[in-house]
Amino acid sequence: MTIRVLIADDQALVRSGFRMILEARDDLEVVGEASDGAHAIRLVEQTRPDVVLMDVRMPGLDGVAATAQLTGRPGAPRVIILTTYDLDEALYAALRAGASGFLLKDVRPADLVEAIRIVARGDALLAPSATRRLLDRFAAIDATPPAAHGALEQLTEREREVLMLLARGAANAEIAERLVVTEATVKTHVSSILRKLGVRDRVQAVVLAYDLGLVRPRPSF
């Protein structure tokens, strides 16, 4: 199966560099390049990519606003946010808007390719260190009060445990070891969590857990 990728970045050099990396892989196809968010949205409608590499800061319609517009549509592509800095309030806004994760622009070619494959198959790019630090730093900004939330109340006690471990950056294998269950059982719990919360992937579930106060940002010293 060929994964269709759209690259959105206002720097032509960045776009051409990513294109060279991706087109060297047999399972990846670059279907278009966009110079801003509005251009990206138009090209998504025309080319129907599976994954969009979206620069977080672009003139006009930026990556956050473009991501929010794209992910709210039926059959939306997965969005990976590209950024120069791994601790940025705009990145947190992009995750809340529906992005499946983020990458630094100096990412190694092999890691870029693997990230695209990960989100294309429906998983989330939840980097245990960078994403968790980002959530811990910015989750308190404009966050929903930790009041009762209908969807959250539908989770079983075990599902809440799994969600909290996800929010701390744990992989399925680590959760399985911690809870003394199989990885297949963890996957079943994660699928149930996503369905009950009405979110697309693990990143969105974790963002919601922070927003609703189920997981608290870690204090900084």
C-alpha positions as a Markdown table, in Angstrom:
| # | Residue | x | y | z |
|---|---|---|---|---|
| 1 | Met | 0.0 | 0.0 | 0.0 |
| 2 | Thr | 1.4 | 3.4 | -1.0 |
| 3 | Ile | 1.0 | 6.2 | 1.6 |
| 4 | Arg | 0.1 | 9.5 | 0.0 |
| 5 | Val | 1.8 | 12.5 | 1.7 |
| 6 | Leu | 1.3 | 16.3 | 1.4 |
| 7 | Ile | 4.0 | 18.6 | 2.6 |
| 8 | Ala | 3.0 | 22.1 | 3.9 |
| 9 | Asp | 5.8 | 24.5 | 4.7 |
| 10 | Asp | 6.4 | 28.1 | 3.7 |
| 11 | Gln | 10.1 | 27.3 | 3.0 |
| 12 | Ala | 10.7 | 25.8 | -0.4 |
| 13 | Leu | 14.0 | 24.3 | 0.7 |
| 14 | Val | 12.4 | 22.4 | 3.5 |
| 15 | Arg | 9.7 | 21.1 | 1.2 |
| 16 | Ser | 12.2 | 19.9 | -1.4 |
| 17 | Gly | 14.4 | 18.3 | 1.3 |
| 18 | Phe | 11.4 | 16.3 | 2.7 |
| 19 | Arg | 10.3 | 15.4 | -0.8 |
| 20 | Met | 13.7 | 13.9 | -1.6 |
| 21 | Ile | 13.7 | 11.8 | 1.5 |
| 22 | Leu | 10.1 | 10.5 | 1.0 |
| 23 | Glu | 10.3 | 9.8 | -2.7 |
| 24 | Ala | 13.3 | 7.5 | -2.1 |
| 25 | Arg | 10.9 | 5.1 | -0.3 |
| 26 | Asp | 8.8 | 2.7 | -2.4 |
| 27 | Asp | 5.8 | 2.9 | -0.1 |
| 28 | Leu | 5.6 | 6.7 | 0.1 |
| 29 | Glu | 4.3 | 9.2 | -2.6 |
| 30 | Val | 4.4 | 13.0 | -2.3 |
| 31 | Val | 1.1 | 14.2 | -3.9 |
| 32 | Gly | 1.7 | 17.9 | -3.4 |
| 33 | Glu | 3.4 | 20.8 | -1.7 |
| 34 | Ala | 1.7 | 23.8 | -0.1 |
| 35 | Ser | 3.3 | 27.1 | 1.0 |
| 36 | Asp | 0.6 | 28.0 | 3.6 |
| 37 | Gly | -2.4 | 26.6 | 5.5 |
| 38 | Ala | -5.0 | 27.8 | 3.0 |
| 39 | His | -3.0 | 26.3 | 0.1 |
| 40 | Ala | -2.7 | 23.0 | 2.1 |
| 41 | Ile | -6.5 | 22.8 | 2.6 |
| 42 | Arg | -7.1 | 23.3 | -1.1 |
| 43 | Leu | -4.5 | 20.6 | -2.0 |
| 44 | Val | -6.0 | 18.2 | 0.5 |
| 45 | Glu | -9.3 | 18.5 | -1.2 |
| 46 | Gln | -7.7 | 17.9 | -4.6 |
| 47 | Thr | -5.2 | 15.1 | -3.8 |
| 48 | Arg | -6.7 | 13.3 | -0.8 |
| 49 | Pro | -3.5 | 12.5 | 1.0 |
| 50 | Asp | -3.2 | 10.0 | 3.9 |
| 51 | Val | -0.8 | 12.1 | 5.9 |
| 52 | Val | 0.0 | 15.9 | 5.9 |
| 53 | Leu | 3.3 | 17.2 | 7.2 |
| 54 | Met | 2.2 | 20.6 | 8.4 |
| 55 | Asp | 4.5 | 23.4 | 9.5 |
| 56 | Val | 3.2 | 25.0 | 12.6 |
| 57 | Arg | 4.1 | 28.6 | 11.7 |
| 58 | Met | 3.2 | 29.8 | 8.2 |
| 59 | Pro | 1.9 | 33.1 | 6.8 |
| 60 | Gly | -1.8 | 33.7 | 6.5 |
| 61 | Leu | -3.5 | 30.6 | 7.8 |
| 62 | Asp | -1.0 | 28.9 | 10.1 |
| 63 | Gly | -0.6 | 25.2 | 10.8 |
| 64 | Val | -2.8 | 25.2 | 13.9 |
| 65 | Ala | -5.8 | 26.7 | 12.1 |
| 66 | Ala | -5.3 | 24.5 | 9.1 |
| 67 | Thr | -5.1 | 21.4 | 11.2 |
| 68 | Ala | -8.3 | 22.3 | 13.0 |
| 69 | Gln | -10.1 | 22.7 | 9.7 |
| 70 | Leu | -8.8 | 19.5 | 8.2 |
| 71 | Thr | -9.2 | 17.1 | 11.1 |
| 72 | Gly | -12.8 | 18.2 | 11.7 |
| 73 | Arg | -13.9 | 16.8 | 8.3 |
| 74 | Pro | -15.0 | 13.3 | 7.4 |
| 75 | Gly | -12.2 | 11.1 | 6.0 |
| 76 | Ala | -9.6 | 13.7 | 7.2 |
| 77 | Pro | -5.9 | 12.9 | 6.7 |
| 78 | Arg | -3.6 | 12.4 | 9.6 |
| 79 | Val | -1.6 | 15.5 | 10.4 |
| 80 | Ile | 2.0 | 15.6 | 11.7 |
| 81 | Ile | 3.1 | 19.0 | 12.9 |
| 82 | Leu | 6.6 | 20.2 | 11.9 |
| 83 | Thr | 8.4 | 22.6 | 14.2 |
| 84 | Thr | 11.7 | 24.1 | 15.0 |
| 85 | Tyr | 11.1 | 24.0 | 18.8 |
| 86 | Asp | 9.8 | 21.1 | 20.8 |
| 87 | Leu | 8.3 | 23.2 | 23.6 |
| 88 | Asp | 5.9 | 25.7 | 22.0 |
| 89 | Glu | 2.4 | 26.7 | 23.0 |
| 90 | Ala | 1.4 | 26.6 | 19.4 |
| 91 | Leu | 2.2 | 22.9 | 19.3 |
| 92 | Tyr | -0.1 | 22.2 | 22.2 |
| 93 | Ala | -2.9 | 24.1 | 20.4 |
| 94 | Ala | -2.1 | 21.9 | 17.3 |
| 95 | Leu | -2.4 | 18.7 | 19.3 |
| 96 | Arg | -5.8 | 19.9 | 20.7 |
| 97 | Ala | -6.8 | 20.8 | 17.2 |
| 98 | Gly | -6.4 | 17.2 | 16.1 |
| 99 | Ala | -2.8 | 16.6 | 15.1 |
| 100 | Ser | -1.5 | 13.1 | 15.6 |
| 101 | Gly | 1.9 | 14.3 | 16.8 |
| 102 | Phe | 4.8 | 16.4 | 16.0 |
| 103 | Leu | 8.4 | 16.3 | 14.7 |
| 104 | Leu | 11.3 | 18.6 | 14.8 |
| 105 | Lys | 12.5 | 19.8 | 11.4 |
| 106 | Asp | 15.9 | 18.4 | 12.0 |
| 107 | Val | 14.4 | 14.9 | 12.4 |
| 108 | Arg | 16.5 | 12.0 | 11.0 |
| 109 | Pro | 15.3 | 10.8 | 7.6 |
| 110 | Ala | 14.6 | 7.3 | 8.9 |
| 111 | Asp | 12.6 | 8.7 | 11.8 |
| 112 | Leu | 10.6 | 10.9 | 9.5 |
| 113 | Val | 9.7 | 8.0 | 7.3 |
| 114 | Glu | 8.7 | 5.8 | 10.3 |
| 115 | Ala | 6.6 | 8.6 | 11.8 |
| 116 | Ile | 4.6 | 8.8 | 8.6 |
| 117 | Arg | 4.1 | 5.1 | 8.5 |
| 118 | Ile | 3.0 | 5.1 | 12.2 |
| 119 | Val | 0.2 | 7.7 | 11.8 |
| 120 | Ala | -0.9 | 6.3 | 8.4 |
| 121 | Arg | -1.8 | 3.0 | 10.0 |
| 122 | Gly | -3.9 | 4.9 | 12.6 |
| 123 | Asp | -1.5 | 5.1 | 15.5 |
| 124 | Ala | -0.3 | 8.3 | 17.1 |
| 125 | Leu | 3.1 | 9.8 | 17.3 |
| 126 | Leu | 3.2 | 10.1 | 21.0 |
| 127 | Ala | 6.9 | 10.6 | 21.8 |
| 128 | Pro | 7.3 | 9.7 | 25.5 |
| 129 | Ser | 9.7 | 12.6 | 26.2 |
| 130 | Ala | 8.9 | 15.6 | 24.0 |
| 131 | Thr | 5.2 | 15.2 | 23.9 |
| 132 | Arg | 4.8 | 14.6 | 27.6 |
| 133 | Arg | 7.0 | 17.7 | 28.4 |
| 134 | Leu | 4.9 | 19.7 | 26.0 |
| 135 | Leu | 1.6 | 18.6 | 27.7 |
| 136 | Asp | 3.0 | 19.1 | 31.2 |
| 137 | Arg | 4.1 | 22.6 | 30.3 |
| 138 | Phe | 1.0 | 23.9 | 28.5 |
| 139 | Ala | -1.9 | 21.8 | 29.7 |
| 140 | Ala | -2.9 | 24.3 | 32.3 |
| 141 | Ile | -3.3 | 27.0 | 29.7 |
| 142 | Asp | -7.0 | 27.4 | 28.7 |
| 143 | Ala | -7.7 | 24.0 | 30.0 |
| 144 | Thr | -11.2 | 22.7 | 30.7 |
| 145 | Pro | -11.9 | 22.6 | 34.4 |
| 146 | Pro | -11.8 | 19.1 | 35.9 |
| 147 | Ala | -15.5 | 18.9 | 36.2 |
| 148 | Ala | -17.5 | 15.7 | 35.5 |
| 149 | His | -17.4 | 14.8 | 31.8 |
| 150 | Gly | -19.9 | 12.4 | 30.3 |
| 151 | Ala | -17.5 | 10.5 | 28.1 |
| 152 | Leu | -14.9 | 10.2 | 30.9 |
| 153 | Glu | -17.5 | 8.8 | 33.3 |
| 154 | Gln | -18.1 | 6.0 | 30.8 |
| 155 | Leu | -14.6 | 4.6 | 31.3 |
| 156 | Thr | -14.1 | 1.7 | 33.6 |
| 157 | Glu | -11.6 | 1.9 | 36.4 |
| 158 | Arg | -9.1 | -0.2 | 34.4 |
| 159 | Glu | -9.6 | 2.1 | 31.3 |
| 160 | Arg | -8.8 | 5.1 | 33.5 |
| 161 | Glu | -5.6 | 3.4 | 34.6 |
| 162 | Val | -4.6 | 2.8 | 31.0 |
| 163 | Leu | -5.4 | 6.3 | 30.0 |
| 164 | Met | -3.3 | 7.8 | 32.8 |
| 165 | Leu | -0.4 | 5.6 | 31.8 |
| 166 | Leu | -0.8 | 6.7 | 28.2 |
| 167 | Ala | -0.7 | 10.3 | 29.4 |
| 168 | Arg | 2.6 | 9.6 | 31.1 |
| 169 | Gly | 4.1 | 8.4 | 27.7 |
| 170 | Ala | 3.9 | 4.6 | 28.4 |
| 171 | Ala | 3.9 | 2.3 | 25.4 |
| 172 | Asn | 1.6 | -0.7 | 25.2 |
| 173 | Ala | 4.3 | -3.1 | 26.3 |
| 174 | Glu | 5.0 | -0.9 | 29.4 |
| 175 | Ile | 1.3 | -0.7 | 30.2 |
| 176 | Ala | 0.9 | -4.4 | 29.9 |
| 177 | Glu | 3.9 | -5.0 | 32.2 |
| 178 | Arg | 2.6 | -2.5 | 34.8 |
| 179 | Leu | -0.9 | -3.9 | 34.8 |
| 180 | Val | 0.1 | -7.5 | 34.4 |
| 181 | Val | -2.0 | -8.1 | 31.3 |
| 182 | Thr | -1.2 | -8.9 | 27.7 |
| 183 | Glu | -0.4 | -6.3 | 25.0 |
| 184 | Ala | -3.5 | -7.5 | 23.2 |
| 185 | Thr | -5.6 | -6.7 | 26.3 |
| 186 | Val | -4.0 | -3.2 | 26.4 |
| 187 | Lys | -4.9 | -2.6 | 22.7 |
| 188 | Thr | -8.5 | -3.6 | 23.4 |
| 189 | His | -8.6 | -1.1 | 26.3 |
| 190 | Val | -7.1 | 1.6 | 24.2 |
| 191 | Ser | -9.6 | 1.0 | 21.4 |
| 192 | Ser | -12.4 | 1.2 | 23.9 |
| 193 | Ile | -11.1 | 4.4 | 25.4 |
| 194 | Leu | -10.9 | 6.1 | 22.0 |
| 195 | Arg | -14.4 | 5.0 | 21.1 |
| 196 | Lys | -15.9 | 6.2 | 24.4 |
| 197 | Leu | -14.1 | 9.5 | 24.4 |
| 198 | Gly | -14.9 | 10.1 | 20.7 |
| 199 | Val | -11.3 | 10.8 | 19.8 |
| 200 | Arg | -9.2 | 9.7 | 16.8 |
| 201 | Asp | -6.0 | 8.4 | 18.4 |
| 202 | Arg | -3.8 | 8.2 | 21.5 |
| 203 | Val | -2.6 | 11.8 | 21.3 |
| 204 | Gln | -6.2 | 13.1 | 21.4 |
| 205 | Ala | -7.1 | 10.9 | 24.3 |
| 206 | Val | -4.1 | 12.1 | 26.3 |
| 207 | Val | -4.8 | 15.8 | 25.5 |
| 208 | Leu | -8.4 | 15.3 | 26.7 |
| 209 | Ala | -7.1 | 13.6 | 29.9 |
| 210 | Tyr | -5.0 | 16.7 | 30.6 |
| 211 | Asp | -7.8 | 19.1 | 29.7 |
| 212 | Leu | -10.3 | 17.4 | 32.0 |
| 213 | Gly | -7.9 | 17.1 | 34.9 |
| 214 | Leu | -7.7 | 13.3 | 35.0 |
| 215 | Val | -3.9 | 13.9 | 34.6 |
| 216 | Arg | -2.2 | 16.9 | 36.2 |
| 217 | Pro | 0.8 | 18.7 | 34.7 |
| 218 | Arg | 3.9 | 17.8 | 36.6 |
| 219 | Pro | 5.4 | 20.6 | 38.7 |
| 220 | Ser | 8.6 | 22.2 | 37.3 |
| 221 | Phe | 11.5 | 22.9 | 39.6 |
